Each structure stands twice: as structure tokens, then as C-alpha cells.
């Protein structure tokens, strides 16, 4: 069962009952910088408030993430997100090679010990891994 938390033109953020303490952020299309950052801030609001430690970040429909937004994610957003005690992040990679590179760059820049991160082609694979 999925319960919507936030939705704009570019991103959907849901509480998904596929696993305990799990939330999902799914990119629906290319996002403006404002939509990208707003989506991330809303996701942070949810995971902080509800103490979700398992996340699906679905970038399947995302396109290139501009360098300023990558830098913001690395320097500003991820340190705050990781501080919420994240344990596992299942990332569904985009079909767009530039978005794949951007997401891998972000994750490689912020991964810390104790945080498990894995990349997948489908959301179902990511959810399955999060339940382990």
C-alpha cells in the first residue's frame, strides 16, 4: 500500500508499505533546479519526521542533473539526510547516461560507513533488496 506525501510535476514522494520504515522518492521527468531541490527538501522532511531509514530513490525517468544541483546535493542535502540515521538506499538508475553518471557521482561523494547503497534497474529489485 502506498500513501502519497508530496507530488509536483517532476517528483512523487510516497510512504510505501513494501518494507518497515521505508519511503520512496520517484522522479517523473526532467526537473528544474527549483523542483529538484524542493523535492529533495520534501523527502528530507518526510524521512526526518517519520524516521524512515530505508529509501528508494527512483531516477528511472530523470534526465541530466546540472552540476550546481549535484554540488548542492553533495554539500547541503546529503549531510542532513544521512544525519537522519539512514541505513539502506536502493537507487533505481535512469535510462539516461548523463543522469546515471550524476547520481553515481553524488553517491560516491557522500557514502559513509554504515550506510548501505545499491543500484538497480527496476524499483522492484530495489524494494526487494531493502527488505533483506
Order of alpha helices (4+ residues) and beta strands (2+ residues): beta-beta-beta-alpha-beta-alpha-alpha-beta-alpha-beta-alpha
